[in-house]
Amino acid sequence: MTTLTTTPLAPLLDRLFSEADAAQPAMSAFVSDLSSEERARLMRSKTDYLDLYGRLKDLPLPVSRETGALLYMLARGARARSIVEFGTSFGISTLHLAAALRDNGGGRLITSEFEPSKIARARDNLSAGGLIDLVEIREGDALQTLSVDLPATIDLLLLDGAKALYPDVLSLVESRLRPGAFIVADNADYCPDYLKHVRAPGRGYMSTAFGGDVELSMRLG
């Protein structure tokens, strides 16, 4: 048995994923109102994402159930004690990562979110899951919140915020990633510059597409 599969976290995650499934029609309606060109522009912009995600503030935008399980397994397998997350949203991915920290014997998860209403919901969910003590939620622009007071060594990085900022966020923590650290980037296909960086020979990563919508990378020694 694990923290992930027992009360109070297991039923909480079931409810949150069910709520996310119920919100999918609203997300689909929003997307269908945009042309493919406009959607790509918004997803790849380093400025317009504020408007985009502001319009999506009431939607959970979660990782999939499969990606959540992957995050937990990677953090457990790496015996992670120090995790950084870009893009908290309602905290579904945060719950999976914090559960791994709990089962690893403790640690610290730093997560960043710029939408105050989402921070409130994430905090409530982390409290309900009994994991809030392991998590520090930083409110604001991640390029500022994740530029200070980071652990000397980071075991896992999750990128799941504005896609165009993935290279910038990675650059903030790159020097602190330990050899063997994992980087999980959700929907990384919206950021070709990020993919070019982690897939290029000599950049210090082994990287591969995983599950259709995730780029899984490992920091080499």
C-alpha positions as CSV (number, residue, x, y, z in Angstrom):
1,M,0.0,0.0,0.0
2,T,1.2,3.5,-0.7
3,T,0.0,7.1,0.1
4,L,-1.2,7.2,-3.5
5,T,-3.5,4.2,-3.2
6,T,-5.0,4.7,0.3
7,T,-7.3,7.2,2.2
8,P,-7.4,10.1,2.1
9,L,-5.5,10.6,-1.1
10,A,-6.9,7.8,-3.3
11,P,-10.6,8.9,-3.1
12,L,-9.6,12.6,-3.4
13,L,-7.8,11.9,-6.7
14,D,-10.7,9.9,-8.0
15,R,-13.0,12.8,-7.3
16,L,-10.6,15.4,-8.9
17,F,-10.1,13.3,-12.0
18,S,-13.8,12.8,-12.3
19,E,-14.4,16.6,-12.0
20,A,-11.7,17.1,-14.6
21,D,-13.5,14.7,-17.0
22,A,-16.7,16.5,-16.4
23,A,-15.0,19.8,-17.3
24,Q,-13.7,18.4,-20.6
25,P,-16.7,19.6,-22.7
26,A,-16.1,23.2,-21.5
27,M,-12.4,22.8,-22.5
28,S,-13.4,21.4,-25.8
29,A,-15.8,24.2,-26.5
30,F,-13.2,26.8,-25.7
31,V,-10.7,25.1,-28.0
32,S,-13.2,24.7,-30.8
33,D,-13.8,28.5,-30.8
34,L,-10.1,29.0,-31.8
35,S,-8.6,28.4,-35.2
36,S,-5.7,26.0,-35.2
37,E,-3.4,28.9,-36.1
38,E,-4.7,31.0,-33.1
39,R,-4.4,28.0,-30.8
40,A,-0.8,27.4,-31.8
41,R,0.0,31.1,-31.5
42,L,-1.4,31.3,-28.0
43,M,0.3,28.1,-26.8
44,R,3.7,29.2,-28.2
45,S,3.6,32.8,-27.1
46,K,5.7,34.1,-24.2
47,T,3.3,37.0,-23.6
48,D,-0.3,36.0,-24.6
49,Y,-0.3,32.9,-22.3
50,L,-1.4,35.3,-19.5
51,D,-4.6,35.9,-21.3
52,L,-5.0,32.3,-22.3
53,Y,-4.6,30.8,-18.9
54,G,-6.6,33.6,-17.3
55,R,-9.5,32.5,-19.5
56,L,-9.0,28.9,-18.3
57,K,-8.7,29.7,-14.6
58,D,-11.8,27.7,-13.7
59,L,-10.7,24.6,-15.5
60,P,-8.3,22.1,-13.8
61,L,-6.0,21.4,-16.9
62,P,-4.7,18.3,-15.2
63,V,-2.1,15.8,-16.2
64,S,-3.6,12.5,-17.2
65,R,-4.1,9.6,-14.8
66,E,-1.3,7.8,-16.6
67,T,1.1,10.8,-16.3
68,G,0.2,11.2,-12.6
69,A,1.1,7.6,-12.0
70,L,4.3,8.1,-14.0
71,L,5.3,11.1,-11.9
72,Y,4.8,9.1,-8.7
73,M,6.8,6.2,-10.0
74,L,9.7,8.4,-11.2
75,A,9.9,10.3,-7.9
76,R,9.8,7.0,-5.9
77,G,12.3,5.3,-8.2
78,A,14.7,8.3,-8.0
79,R,14.2,8.4,-4.2
80,A,13.5,12.1,-4.7
81,R,13.7,14.5,-1.8
82,S,13.7,17.7,-3.8
83,I,11.1,18.4,-6.5
84,V,10.3,21.6,-8.5
85,E,7.0,22.0,-10.4
86,F,6.1,24.7,-12.9
87,G,2.3,25.1,-13.1
88,T,0.3,24.0,-10.1
89,S,-3.2,24.5,-11.4
90,F,-5.6,22.6,-9.0
91,G,-2.7,20.5,-7.7
92,I,-3.4,17.1,-9.2
93,S,0.2,16.6,-10.3
94,T,1.4,18.1,-7.1
95,L,-0.5,15.5,-5.1
96,H,1.1,12.7,-7.0
97,L,4.6,14.2,-6.5
98,A,4.0,15.0,-2.8
99,A,2.7,11.4,-2.2
100,A,6.0,10.1,-3.6
101,L,7.9,12.4,-1.2
102,R,5.9,11.1,1.7
103,D,6.6,7.5,0.8
104,N,10.3,8.4,0.3
105,G,10.4,9.6,3.9
106,G,9.9,13.3,3.3
107,G,11.3,16.2,1.3
108,R,10.3,19.5,-0.2
109,L,8.2,20.2,-3.3
110,I,8.3,23.8,-4.7
111,T,5.6,24.6,-7.1
112,S,4.7,27.9,-8.9
113,E,1.3,29.2,-10.1
114,F,0.3,32.7,-11.1
115,E,-3.5,32.4,-10.8
116,P,-4.6,33.1,-7.2
117,S,-7.9,31.2,-7.4
118,K,-6.0,28.1,-8.5
119,I,-3.6,28.4,-5.7
120,A,-6.5,28.5,-3.2
121,R,-7.9,25.3,-4.7
122,A,-4.6,23.5,-4.8
123,R,-3.9,24.4,-1.2
124,D,-7.3,23.0,-0.2
125,N,-6.7,19.8,-2.2
126,L,-3.2,19.4,-0.7
127,S,-4.6,19.9,2.8
128,A,-7.4,17.4,2.1
129,G,-4.8,14.9,0.9
130,G,-2.7,15.3,4.0
131,L,0.3,16.5,2.0
132,I,0.4,20.3,2.5
133,D,3.3,20.1,4.9
134,L,5.6,18.9,2.0
135,V,4.7,21.6,-0.4
136,E,5.6,25.2,-0.9
137,I,3.3,27.1,-3.3
138,R,4.9,30.2,-4.8
139,E,2.5,32.7,-6.3
140,G,3.4,34.8,-9.4
141,D,5.5,34.6,-12.5
142,A,7.6,31.4,-12.4
143,L,10.5,33.2,-14.0
144,Q,10.7,35.2,-10.7
145,T,9.4,32.7,-8.1
146,L,11.7,29.9,-9.3
147,S,14.8,32.2,-9.7
148,V,15.5,32.3,-5.9
149,D,15.8,30.0,-2.9
150,L,16.0,26.7,-4.7
151,P,17.5,23.6,-3.2
152,A,21.2,23.0,-4.1
153,T,20.2,19.7,-5.7
154,I,16.9,18.9,-7.5
155,D,15.8,15.3,-8.2
156,L,12.8,15.9,-10.4
157,L,11.4,18.8,-12.4
158,L,7.9,18.9,-13.8
159,L,7.1,21.4,-16.5
160,D,3.3,21.9,-16.9
161,G,2.7,25.6,-17.2
162,A,2.9,28.0,-20.2
163,K,4.7,25.9,-22.9
164,A,6.7,28.7,-24.4
165,L,8.4,29.2,-21.0
166,Y,9.8,25.7,-20.7
167,P,13.3,26.6,-21.9
168,D,13.4,29.6,-19.5
169,V,12.3,27.6,-16.5
170,L,14.7,24.8,-17.3
171,S,17.5,27.3,-17.5
172,L,16.7,28.5,-13.9
173,V,17.1,25.0,-12.4
174,E,19.4,23.3,-14.9
175,S,22.6,23.8,-12.8
176,R,20.9,22.2,-9.8
177,L,19.7,19.1,-11.5
178,R,21.6,16.1,-10.2
179,P,22.9,13.4,-12.5
180,G,20.0,11.1,-13.0
181,A,17.4,13.7,-12.3
182,F,14.2,13.4,-14.3
183,I,12.5,16.2,-16.3
184,V,8.9,15.6,-17.3
185,A,7.4,18.2,-19.8
186,D,3.7,17.9,-20.5
187,N,2.6,18.9,-24.0
188,A,6.2,19.8,-24.9
189,D,5.4,19.5,-28.6
190,Y,4.1,23.1,-28.3
191,C,7.6,24.2,-27.6
192,P,10.0,23.1,-30.3
193,D,12.9,25.1,-28.7
194,Y,12.6,23.0,-25.6
195,L,12.6,19.8,-27.5
196,K,15.6,20.9,-29.5
197,H,17.5,21.7,-26.3
198,V,16.9,18.4,-24.4
199,R,17.2,16.2,-27.5
200,A,20.4,17.7,-28.9
201,P,23.6,15.7,-28.4
202,G,26.0,17.2,-26.0
203,R,23.4,19.2,-24.0
204,G,23.6,16.7,-21.1
205,Y,20.3,14.9,-21.5
206,M,18.8,11.7,-22.7
207,S,15.3,12.5,-23.9
208,T,12.3,10.8,-25.6
209,A,8.7,11.3,-26.3
210,F,6.5,9.3,-23.9
211,G,2.8,8.5,-24.0
212,G,2.0,10.8,-26.9
213,D,2.0,14.1,-25.0
214,V,4.9,14.0,-22.6
215,E,8.7,14.5,-23.1
216,L,10.6,12.5,-20.6
217,S,14.2,13.5,-20.1
218,M,17.1,12.5,-17.8
219,R,20.0,14.7,-16.8
220,L,23.3,12.9,-17.5
221,G,26.3,13.1,-15.3
